[in-house]
Structures are given as C-alpha cells and as structure tokens.
C-alpha cells in the first residue's frame, strides 16, 4: 500500500514538473516569436465603403463546407461550444446560444474599420453527424442532429495563438489606434472586454516580417446592455441596447465621457468569492476611460464611411429578422453620428 502511495505521489510530481516545464517553454516561445514579429493592432482599411460585410474577415471560399462531423464538446467558457470538422478536413469551433448572432455582427464591424477580428460564419440550422447528447446547449439541438443558431470559427493552420495582452500595457499605449479599438468595444456595449479576451495571434508572412496581431476575441457579449456583474447586463438584445446613450459629453480636460459602466455592483460578500473576476472587471472598466476627443473623432471618421447597406449586410450575415436588423442599424448609425458631432 505504501509503495502504491509513493508511486502515485511520484507520478503526480512528475506530471506537475512536466506541466511547469511545458508552460515555461510556451512562455519562452512567446518571447522568441514576439522579438521577431512586428506588433500590429490596426491596418488602414482603404475604402471602407467598399468593404464586404457579408463575410467580414472571412470569405466565401473560406466558409465552412458541409458535411460536418462532431469531434468533441468544449467545456470552457460561458457559451456552449463544440468542435467539428468540415468536408475539407478543416477544424471549427461552433458556438451555440445568444452570443452566436451578436459575435457574427461584431467581428464584421470591428474588421470593417481596420482592426483584426476572427472569422465568424453563422448558420440558422446545420446538421452535425455523430453528435452526442451535450452537457451544455442540448436545447439548441433538434431531431437528426440538427443544430440551431450556430457560429462557426476556424482554427487556421497558419495562425499561432500567443499570450494575452493588457489594455493598459501594450506597444500602442495612448495611440488613437488603441483608443479606437476601445471605442469599438463601447460602441458595441461589450461588457466582457477583459484583457483575458485579448489575444496575440502570430501570422507568418512569406514576403515580409511575421506579424503579432493584437485581437479582441470572444465578441459575443455585445449588442445588449453593458452593466456590471450583479446588475442588469445582456447581449443580443435590441431593447436593452436602445436604453444606453453612448456619448454623454466631453469633460473639461478634453476626455469623452461614455455611457459605459461595467463595474461590479450589488454583489456584497459575493465579491470576495469572485475576487479575481471582480478585479478584472474593475480593471477593464477603468481602462476604457480617458479617451481624448480627437481620438473619438478619428474613430467616428472611420465608422461614418460605413453605408447603411453595409450595416445591414453584417446583420443579414447573422440572419437577424428584418425588424430587429433595422432597429440595430438605426441605433448604430445614431451612435456613429454622436462621434462625428464631437
């Protein structure tokens, strides 16, 4: 019995040691890649009014191709997800639930004005062979393994995901490009714009230096109400989106005041239980302040080039019903106009 316990303890320590070594090597790899890759957060989109928001950062020839085969269920994150392969053998993460539509739109809007965003393709109904009973999201599965409301995100072989990046510590501090990305988060009412959702993706270029692209991933907690944990916050909800005012004015020091307050509220002693998350939410809300009016005008000058047709394209790609689509487009146009009027 003692021998078994010693063996088990030794095995545990070995696994722990291997994990620490792998983590150290991964961090070292990130540093090596970062030292050679050019950091990029924004690229001039050119003629914004000509950009195709039907596919956004993706393309028709890159879209997932049926039939789809189940690989595994993803247990992490707030939304239910599964992994599948398509007819080409490409791997996809499929998100189900209320974030699927909002994320499909948000990626297109962020990409449209020059920021990097993950590809997102939305299907109202899609069949996935070999699909078992899911521990999360089974309510979105109908007869014959048909899944309702699914956002497909690829795992491209030529893209390597690095570490997270912080809103307040990065190569773009105090630039209009960084503040423009913050404005996009506020414009979309992204209440989950924590640094943990900011990722660096390394892309190999054949004719130029490799790039370290600074992304905001997981844009599903958008198009609703941005309130603090413990308050009323929502996603993909037009009526809630319409209750927020966006630009509240300009303060004496030339900083824009936005209607964006996601600090945790009414948690009481529960804030101790969720202390790491609580701190990350407070930090996120703080990092979204202090945006100069000239940076807001610059972001507005980009967004104002989007036509109503393009905005409608983004919502049509996510299969919104006409009345809801029109409501969101009108609300976004009013927000864009608020920036241009500053």
C-alpha positions in Angstrom: 0.0 0.0 0.0 2.8 2.4 0.9 4.6 1.6 -2.3 1.4 2.4 -4.3 1.1 5.7 -2.5 4.7 6.6 -3.1 4.3 5.7 -6.8 1.2 7.8 -7.1 2.9 10.7 -5.4 5.9 10.4 -7.6 3.7 10.2 -10.7 1.8 13.3 -9.6 5.1 15.3 -9.0 6.4 14.1 -12.4 3.2 15.3 -14.2 3.4 18.6 -12.3 7.0 19.1 -13.3 6.4 18.3 -16.9 3.5 20.8 -16.9 5.7 23.5 -15.4 8.4 22.8 -18.0 5.9 23.0 -20.9 4.5 26.2 -19.5 8.0 27.7 -19.3 8.8 26.7 -22.8 5.5 28.1 -24.1 6.3 31.4 -22.4 9.8 31.4 -23.9 8.3 30.6 -27.3 6.0 33.6 -27.0 9.0 35.8 -26.1 11.0 34.5 -29.1 8.1 35.0 -31.5 7.4 38.4 -30.1 11.0 39.5 -30.6 10.9 38.8 -34.3 7.2 39.6 -35.1 6.0 43.1 -35.9 3.2 44.2 -33.4 0.1 45.4 -35.3 -3.2 46.5 -33.9 -4.8 48.3 -36.8 -4.2 48.5 -40.6 -5.6 51.2 -42.9 -8.7 49.6 -44.4 -8.6 51.8 -47.5 -12.0 52.4 -49.0 -14.3 51.4 -46.1 -17.5 51.9 -48.0 -16.4 49.2 -50.4 -15.7 46.5 -47.8 -17.8 43.3 -47.9 -19.6 42.8 -44.6 -21.3 39.7 -45.8 -18.2 37.8 -44.8 -16.1 40.4 -43.0 -12.6 39.0 -42.1 -13.6 35.7 -43.9 -14.5 35.0 -47.4 -17.0 32.8 -49.4 -14.3 30.3 -50.4 -13.1 30.1 -46.7 -16.6 29.4 -45.3 -17.3 26.0 -43.6 -18.4 23.3 -46.0 -20.8 20.5 -45.1 -21.0 17.7 -44.1 -19.8 18.3 -40.5 -18.6 15.7 -38.1 -18.5 16.1 -34.3 -15.1 15.9 -32.6 -15.7 16.9 -29.0 -17.6 19.2 -26.7 -15.8 22.3 -25.4 -16.4 22.6 -21.6 -14.7 26.0 -21.1 -16.3 29.5 -21.5 -19.8 30.8 -20.7 -21.4 29.7 -24.0 -21.9 26.1 -25.1 -19.4 25.0 -27.8 -18.4 22.0 -29.8 -15.5 21.2 -32.2 -16.2 19.8 -35.6 -14.5 19.1 -38.9 -16.0 20.0 -42.3 -15.8 18.4 -45.7 -12.3 19.8 -46.3 -11.0 18.5 -43.0 -10.8 22.0 -41.6 -11.4 22.2 -37.8 -14.1 24.6 -36.4 -15.3 25.8 -33.0 -19.1 26.1 -33.1 -20.6 28.4 -30.5 -24.3 28.0 -29.6 -26.7 30.3 -27.8 -27.4 34.0 -27.6 -23.8 35.1 -28.3 -23.7 33.4 -31.8 -25.5 36.1 -33.7 -24.0 39.1 -31.9 -20.5 37.9 -32.3 -21.0 37.3 -36.0 -22.0 41.0 -36.4 -19.4 42.4 -34.0 -16.5 40.7 -35.8 -17.6 42.3 -39.1 -17.9 45.8 -37.6 -14.5 45.7 -35.9 -12.9 44.4 -39.1 -14.6 46.9 -41.3 -12.7 49.9 -39.8 -9.3 48.2 -39.9 -9.0 46.1 -36.7 -8.3 42.4 -36.7 -11.1 40.0 -35.9 -11.7 36.3 -36.1 -13.7 34.8 -38.9 -17.3 34.0 -38.0 -19.9 32.3 -40.1 -23.5 31.9 -38.9 -25.9 29.1 -39.7 -29.6 29.1 -38.7 -29.6 25.3 -39.0 -26.8 22.8 -39.7 -26.5 19.0 -39.3 -23.6 17.6 -37.4 -23.1 13.8 -37.7 -22.0 11.8 -34.7 -23.4 14.5 -32.3 -23.9 13.0 -28.8 -26.2 14.4 -26.1 -24.5 17.6 -25.0 -23.9 18.6 -21.4 -24.4 22.2 -22.4 -26.5 23.5 -25.3 -28.7 20.5 -25.9 -31.7 22.8 -26.1 -30.2 24.0 -29.5 -30.2 20.5 -30.9 -33.2 19.3 -32.8 -34.1 15.9 -34.4 -31.5 14.2 -36.6 -28.5 16.1 -35.1 -29.6 19.4 -36.5 -28.1 22.4 -34.5 -29.9 25.7 -34.4 -28.2 29.1 -34.3 -24.5 28.2 -34.7 -21.5 30.4 -35.2 -18.5 28.7 -36.8 -15.0 29.9 -36.1 -12.0 28.3 -37.8 -8.7 27.1 -36.4 -6.3 28.0 -39.2 -3.1 26.1 -39.5 -1.0 29.2 -40.5 -2.0 31.1 -37.3 -0.5 30.6 -33.9 -2.1 31.9 -30.8 0.2 33.6 -28.3 -0.4 35.1 -24.9 -3.0 37.7 -23.8 -2.3 41.4 -23.9 -3.4 44.1 -21.5 -5.4 47.2 -22.3 -3.0 49.3 -20.3 0.3 47.6 -21.1 1.0 47.1 -24.8 3.0 48.6 -27.6 0.2 51.0 -28.6 -0.4 52.9 -25.3 -2.1 56.2 -25.7 -2.4 55.9 -29.5 -5.5 56.7 -31.5 -5.5 53.2 -32.8 -5.7 51.6 -29.4 -8.3 54.1 -28.2 -10.3 53.5 -31.4 -10.5 49.8 -30.5 -11.7 50.7 -27.0 -14.4 52.9 -28.6 -15.5 49.9 -30.7 -16.0 47.9 -27.5 -18.0 50.7 -26.0 -20.0 51.2 -29.2 -21.0 47.6 -29.2 -21.6 47.5 -25.4 -19.1 44.7 -24.9 -19.4 44.1 -21.2 -16.8 41.3 -21.3 -13.9 43.3 -22.8 -11.5 41.9 -20.2 -7.8 41.6 -21.0 -8.2 37.8 -20.7 -10.1 38.0 -24.0 -7.3 40.0 -25.8 -5.1 37.6 -27.7 -1.9 38.0 -29.8 -2.1 35.9 -33.0 1.2 35.3 -34.8 0.8 35.2 -38.6 3.7 34.1 -40.9 4.2 36.3 -44.0 6.2 34.9 -46.9 7.3 38.3 -48.3 7.6 40.4 -45.1 8.3 40.2 -41.4 6.0 37.9 -39.3 3.2 39.8 -37.6 2.0 39.8 -34.0 -1.6 40.8 -34.5 -3.4 42.2 -31.4 -7.0 41.0 -31.4 -10.1 41.2 -29.2 -11.6 37.8 -29.2 -14.9 36.5 -27.9 -17.1 39.4 -29.0 -20.4 37.7 -28.1 -21.2 39.7 -25.0 -22.3 42.6 -27.3 -25.3 44.4 -28.7 -27.1 44.5 -25.4 -26.7 46.4 -22.1 -23.2 46.8 -20.6 -23.8 46.8 -16.9 -21.6 45.4 -14.0 -21.7 41.9 -12.6 -24.6 41.9 -10.2 -26.5 44.5 -12.2 -28.6 44.1 -15.4 -26.5 43.3 -18.4 -27.4 41.5 -21.5 -26.3 40.5 -25.0 -28.0 40.4 -28.4 -31.0 42.4 -27.0 -32.2 45.3 -29.1 -34.5 46.8 -26.4 -31.6 46.8 -23.9 -29.2 48.2 -26.5 -31.5 51.1 -27.1 -31.5 52.1 -23.4 -27.9 53.2 -23.4 -26.9 56.6 -24.6 -23.2 56.0 -25.7 -21.6 59.5 -25.7 -22.6 61.6 -22.7 -20.4 64.6 -23.4 -16.8 65.9 -23.2 -15.2 66.7 -19.9 -13.2 69.8 -19.1 -9.9 68.0 -19.8 -11.0 67.1 -23.3 -11.8 63.5 -22.5 -15.0 61.9 -23.8 -17.5 60.6 -21.2 -19.2 57.4 -22.4 -22.3 55.7 -21.0 -20.3 52.6 -20.2 -20.1 51.4 -16.6 -19.4 47.7 -16.1 -18.0 47.9 -12.5 -19.5 45.1 -10.4 -22.4 46.2 -8.3 -24.8 44.8 -5.6 -22.6 41.8 -5.0 -21.8 42.3 -1.4 -19.9 39.5 0.2 -20.1 37.6 -3.1 -17.4 39.9 -4.4 -15.0 38.1 -2.2 -16.0 34.7 -3.7 -15.5 36.0 -7.2 -12.5 38.2 -6.3 -10.2 37.5 -9.4 -13.2 38.1 -11.7 -14.2 41.1 -9.7 -10.8 42.7 -10.0 -10.6 42.0 -13.7 -14.0 43.7 -14.3 -12.9 46.8 -12.3 -9.6 47.0 -14.2 -11.4 46.6 -17.6 -13.9 49.4 -16.8 -11.1 51.7 -15.7 -9.0 51.0 -18.8 -11.9 52.2 -21.0 -11.8 55.7 -19.6 -9.6 58.7 -20.6 -10.2 58.7 -24.4 -9.4 62.1 -25.9 -12.0 63.7 -28.0 -9.7 63.8 -31.1 -9.3 60.0 -30.9 -13.0 59.6 -30.7 -13.4 61.9 -33.8 -10.9 59.8 -35.7 -12.8 56.6 -34.9 -16.0 58.3 -35.9 -14.5 59.4 -39.2 -13.8 55.7 -40.0 -17.2 54.4 -38.9 -19.1 57.2 -40.7 -17.8 55.8 -44.0 -19.8 52.6 -43.5 -23.1 52.7 -45.5 -26.4 51.6 -44.2 -26.3 48.8 -46.8 -23.0 47.5 -45.2 -24.5 47.6 -41.8 -27.5 45.7 -43.0 -25.1 43.2 -44.6 -23.5 42.5 -41.3 -26.8 41.7 -39.6 -28.1 39.7 -42.6 -25.0 37.5 -42.3 -26.2 36.6 -38.8 -29.8 36.0 -40.1 -31.5 38.7 -38.0 -35.2 39.2 -38.6 -35.9 42.4 -40.6 -37.4 44.5 -37.8 -34.6 43.7 -35.4 -32.0 44.3 -38.0 -33.4 47.7 -38.9 -33.6 48.7 -35.2 -29.9 47.8 -34.6 -28.8 49.6 -37.8 -30.6 52.8 -36.9 -29.2 52.6 -33.3 -25.6 52.1 -34.6 -26.0 55.0 -37.1 -27.1 57.3 -34.3 -24.0 56.2 -32.2 -21.7 56.9 -35.1 -23.3 60.3 -35.6 -22.6 61.1 -32.0 -18.9 60.5 -32.6 -18.8 62.7 -35.7 -20.6 65.5 -33.9 -18.0 65.8 -31.1 
